[in-house]
Amino acid sequence: MIIFEPEKIYYEKNIFSYKLGKRLYEKYKDISWIEIENHNNISKFRKSSNSDFSKLKKNLIIGVRKTHKFVPNYKTSDFLVPYTSSGCAASCLYCYLVCHYNKCSYLRVFVNREEMLEKIIKTSYKSEKELTFEIGSNSDLILENTVTENLPWTIKTFAKEGRGFLTFPTKFDMIEPLLDIDHKSKTIIRMSVNPEEIIKKIEFGTSTLLKRIDAINKLCDANYPVGILIAPIVMIENWKEHYEKLLQTLYENLSSKVKREMFIEVIFMTYSFIHKAINKEAFPKAIELYDKDLMTGRGRGKYSYKNLLKNEGAKFLRNEINKYFPNTKIEYIV
């Protein structure tokens, strides 16, 4: 089991106006607390060098979320919703939350959870159709839950008061607090998976593949709707062999119930010059993810795999998925 134990806590003073802020202080009162003005602008962190990236990840930032804008989404949800955390304590080398000035990637939790969930619930009744709200696009809520214990409260409250569905992905296996609660099948949990080779060399600080599979089996047994998110596809050496082995491992270890009920999403990796700069200094012995022969520019400072290669990869993955899981819906490959 992976549990995040922060070394220091940086906090906005207004967090103590909220029950969760007071509870987190009691939980971590033996840790050094440092007051800040704004969780989104910590000058000490902005001035840190790229080599300090891993050290910054050991801190916990607690604040009040001020942005509540719902962003339309067209994949497995209707909206991407800012929720109770942003960033993560793990260190996946490709993480899209990594950005300038060491600002975004460390774990920030927000104590005004009642305000955020209330807006989701009110919005859920404004549409003629049932909406799906992605609440985990900015963080990993299973990891966050080891800090805040927000998830059981969120799932139970939405099950009782909301309409439609919540959804989030995870790379972690600490799902026991979710198994015995009344969720009314209104929360869809998607397990993000990759070949073990990539988990070991690229997804630092996350659960192993087999633990992730065991977790999704348990969640499905507890009657949660579930999905498998194969993401991101990283074209390391012999990548086709690695992903075929991944699908074989999924086939051999996923429960019959998961295989019957799951859907699959596939996303190819997007990288950036910021990742490249940080990883070179923070993880000098790690695998180099940028490959000029495979990648092309995509927007400002970003790289993606060349279209011809990506199309070939999508065809390969679709064929392999259909071979192992012929009755499973592939939501998208992007």
C-alpha positions in Angstrom: 0.0 0.0 0.0 1.3 3.5 -0.9 0.5 6.2 1.5 1.8 9.8 1.1 3.5 11.1 4.2 4.4 14.8 3.6 7.6 16.2 5.0 6.2 19.8 5.2 2.8 21.4 4.7 2.3 24.8 3.0 -1.2 26.2 3.7 -3.4 29.2 3.2 -4.7 30.5 6.5 -8.4 30.5 5.4 -8.4 26.7 5.2 -9.3 26.6 8.9 -12.7 28.0 8.0 -13.5 24.6 6.6 -14.0 21.3 8.5 -11.5 19.5 6.3 -8.9 22.1 6.9 -9.3 21.6 10.7 -9.2 17.9 10.3 -6.0 17.9 8.2 -4.3 20.1 10.9 -5.2 17.5 13.6 -4.0 14.7 11.4 -0.6 16.4 10.5 -0.1 18.6 13.5 3.3 17.1 14.2 4.6 18.2 10.8 6.0 21.6 10.1 3.2 24.0 8.8 4.3 27.0 6.7 1.7 29.7 5.9 1.5 31.0 2.3 -0.6 33.6 0.6 -1.6 31.6 -2.5 -1.4 27.9 -3.2 -1.0 28.7 -6.9 2.1 30.9 -6.4 4.7 29.7 -3.9 7.8 31.8 -4.7 10.1 29.3 -3.0 9.0 26.5 -5.3 9.1 28.7 -8.4 12.7 29.6 -7.6 13.7 26.0 -7.1 15.9 24.3 -9.7 14.7 21.4 -11.8 17.0 19.0 -9.8 14.8 19.8 -6.7 11.7 18.4 -8.5 11.6 15.2 -6.4 12.1 17.1 -3.1 9.2 19.4 -3.9 7.0 16.4 -4.4 7.5 15.5 -0.7 5.5 18.6 0.3 1.7 18.9 0.7 0.0 22.2 -0.2 -3.4 22.9 1.3 -5.7 25.7 0.0 -9.1 26.7 -1.1 -10.0 26.1 -4.7 -11.1 29.3 -6.4 -11.6 28.0 -10.0 -14.8 26.1 -10.6 -15.1 26.2 -14.4 -16.5 23.0 -16.0 -14.7 22.2 -19.3 -16.7 20.3 -21.9 -15.2 16.9 -22.7 -16.0 14.5 -25.5 -14.4 11.2 -24.4 -15.9 9.3 -21.5 -17.4 12.3 -19.7 -19.4 15.4 -20.5 -17.3 17.8 -18.3 -13.8 18.0 -16.8 -14.5 19.3 -13.3 -12.0 21.0 -11.0 -12.2 19.0 -7.8 -10.5 18.3 -4.4 -6.9 18.1 -5.5 -4.4 18.9 -8.2 -1.0 17.4 -8.9 0.3 14.2 -7.4 3.0 12.8 -5.1 4.1 10.2 -7.8 6.6 11.1 -10.5 5.5 9.8 -13.9 8.0 11.2 -16.3 5.4 12.2 -18.9 2.8 13.8 -16.4 0.9 16.6 -18.2 0.6 18.4 -14.9 4.3 19.2 -15.0 4.7 22.9 -16.0 6.8 26.0 -15.7 8.4 27.0 -12.4 7.7 23.8 -10.6 4.2 25.1 -10.0 1.7 22.4 -10.7 3.0 18.9 -10.2 3.1 18.6 -6.4 0.0 17.5 -4.5 -2.3 20.4 -3.7 -5.6 19.5 -1.8 -8.5 21.9 -1.5 -10.7 22.0 1.6 -13.9 23.5 0.1 -15.2 20.2 -1.1 -18.8 20.9 -0.2 -18.9 23.9 -2.5 -17.4 21.9 -5.4 -19.7 18.9 -5.0 -22.7 21.1 -4.6 -22.0 22.7 -8.0 -21.7 19.2 -9.6 -25.0 18.1 -8.1 -26.8 21.2 -9.2 -25.4 20.9 -12.7 -26.4 17.3 -12.9 -30.1 18.3 -12.8 -29.9 21.0 -15.4 -29.6 18.7 -18.4 -32.2 16.5 -20.0 -29.8 13.6 -20.2 -27.7 12.1 -17.5 -24.3 13.8 -17.4 -20.9 12.3 -16.5 -18.4 14.4 -14.6 -14.7 13.7 -14.7 -13.4 14.7 -11.3 -9.9 13.2 -11.5 -8.3 14.9 -14.5 -6.0 17.0 -12.4 -4.9 14.5 -9.8 -5.1 10.9 -8.7 -8.0 10.7 -6.2 -7.1 7.3 -4.9 -3.8 8.7 -3.7 -5.3 11.9 -2.5 -7.8 9.8 -0.5 -4.9 8.6 1.7 -4.5 12.2 2.8 -8.1 13.6 2.9 -10.5 10.6 3.0 -12.6 12.6 0.5 -13.6 9.8 -1.8 -16.1 7.8 0.3 -17.8 11.0 1.3 -17.9 12.2 -2.4 -19.2 8.9 -3.7 -21.9 8.4 -1.0 -23.1 12.0 -1.2 -23.4 12.0 -5.0 -25.1 8.6 -4.9 -27.7 10.0 -2.6 -28.2 13.5 -4.1 -26.7 13.6 -7.6 -28.0 12.6 -11.0 -25.8 10.9 -13.7 -22.2 9.8 -13.0 -18.9 10.7 -11.5 -15.7 9.2 -13.0 -12.0 9.3 -12.4 -8.9 7.3 -13.4 -6.2 6.0 -11.1 -2.8 4.3 -11.1 -3.1 3.1 -7.4 -4.5 0.1 -5.6 -5.6 1.6 -2.3 -9.3 1.1 -2.9 -10.4 -0.7 0.3 -12.2 2.4 1.7 -14.5 2.4 -1.4 -15.6 -1.3 -1.4 -18.3 -1.3 1.3 -20.1 2.0 0.6 -23.4 2.6 -1.1 -22.4 4.1 -4.5 -25.5 3.1 -6.4 -23.3 2.5 -9.4 -23.0 6.2 -10.0 -19.2 6.3 -9.9 -17.2 4.9 -12.8 -13.6 4.0 -11.9 -11.1 3.6 -14.6 -7.7 1.8 -14.0 -4.8 3.3 -15.9 -2.4 0.5 -17.0 0.9 0.2 -18.8 3.4 -2.6 -19.3 5.3 -3.4 -16.1 8.5 -2.3 -17.9 7.1 1.2 -18.3 5.6 1.3 -14.8 9.1 0.5 -13.3 11.1 2.9 -15.5 8.7 5.7 -16.1 5.7 5.8 -13.6 7.7 6.2 -10.4 5.9 5.9 -7.2 2.8 4.2 -8.5 1.3 0.7 -7.9 2.5 -2.3 -9.8 0.4 -3.7 -12.7 -0.8 -6.7 -10.8 -1.9 -4.6 -7.9 -3.8 -2.3 -10.2 -5.5 -5.4 -11.8 -6.4 -6.8 -8.4 -7.9 -3.4 -7.4 -10.1 -3.1 -10.5 -11.3 -6.7 -9.9 -12.3 -5.8 -6.4 -14.0 -2.6 -7.5 -16.0 -4.5 -10.1 -17.0 -7.1 -7.6 -18.3 -4.2 -5.5 -20.5 -3.3 -8.5 -18.7 -0.2 -9.6 -18.8 0.4 -13.3 -15.2 0.0 -14.5 -12.9 0.8 -17.4 -9.4 0.1 -18.4 -7.4 3.1 -19.6 -4.2 2.1 -21.5 -2.3 5.3 -21.2 -0.2 6.8 -22.2 1.2 4.6 -25.0 5.0 5.1 -24.8 6.9 3.9 -27.8 10.0 2.6 -26.1 12.2 0.0 -27.7 10.1 -3.1 -28.6 7.0 -1.3 -27.5 4.7 -3.6 -29.5 6.0 -6.7 -27.6 5.5 -4.8 -24.3 1.9 -3.9 -25.1 1.0 -7.3 -26.4 2.4 -8.7 -23.1 0.3 -6.2 -21.2 -2.9 -7.3 -22.9 -2.0 -10.9 -22.3 -1.5 -10.1 -18.6 -4.8 -8.3 -18.5 -6.6 -11.2 -20.2 -5.1 -13.7 -17.7 -5.7 -11.7 -14.5 -8.8 -9.6 -15.0 -11.9 -11.3 -13.5 -14.6 -12.6 -15.8 -16.9 -9.9 -14.5 -14.5 -7.1 -15.4 -14.0 -8.6 -18.9 -17.8 -8.6 -19.4 -18.5 -5.1 -18.1 -15.4 -3.0 -18.8 -14.7 -0.5 -21.6 -11.2 0.4 -22.9 -9.6 3.8 -23.7 -6.3 4.3 -25.4 -4.2 7.5 -25.3 -0.8 8.0 -26.9 1.8 10.0 -25.0 2.3 13.7 -25.4 5.6 15.1 -24.2 7.1 18.6 -23.9 10.4 20.5 -23.7 9.5 21.2 -20.0 9.4 17.5 -19.3 12.6 17.0 -21.1 14.4 19.8 -19.1 13.1 18.7 -15.7 13.6 15.0 -16.3 17.2 15.5 -17.4 18.1 17.2 -14.1 15.7 15.5 -11.7 16.0 12.0 -13.0 19.4 11.9 -14.9 19.5 8.1 -15.0 15.9 7.7 -16.2 15.0 6.6 -19.7 14.9 9.4 -22.3 11.3 9.7 -23.6 12.0 12.3 -26.3 12.9 10.7 -29.7 13.3 13.1 -32.6 12.9 10.3 -35.1 9.5 9.3 -33.7 8.1 12.7 -32.6 6.9 15.9 -34.2 6.0 19.3 -32.8 2.5 19.7 -31.5 1.6 23.2 -30.4 3.8 25.4 -28.3 6.7 23.4 -27.0 4.9 20.0 -27.2 5.7 16.8 -29.0 3.6 13.9 -30.1 4.3 10.8 -32.2 4.3 11.4 -35.9 0.9 10.8 -37.5 2.0 7.8 -39.7 3.6 6.1 -36.7 0.6 6.9 -34.4 -1.8 5.5 -37.0 0.2 2.3 -37.3 0.3 2.0 -33.5 -3.5 2.6 -33.3 -4.2 -0.1 -35.8 -1.8 -2.5 -34.0 -3.4 -1.8 -30.6 -7.0 -2.1 -32.0 -6.2 -5.5 -33.5 -4.5 -6.8 -30.3 -7.3 -5.5 -28.1 -9.9 -7.2 -30.3 -7.9 -10.4 -30.2 -7.9 -10.6 -26.4 -11.1 -8.8 -25.7 -13.4 -9.2 -28.8 -16.5 -8.2 -27.0 -15.1 -5.1 -25.2 -16.0 -1.6 -26.5 -13.0 0.6 -27.4 -14.2 4.1 -26.5 -11.4 5.8 -28.4 -7.8 5.7 -29.5 -6.1 9.1 -29.6 
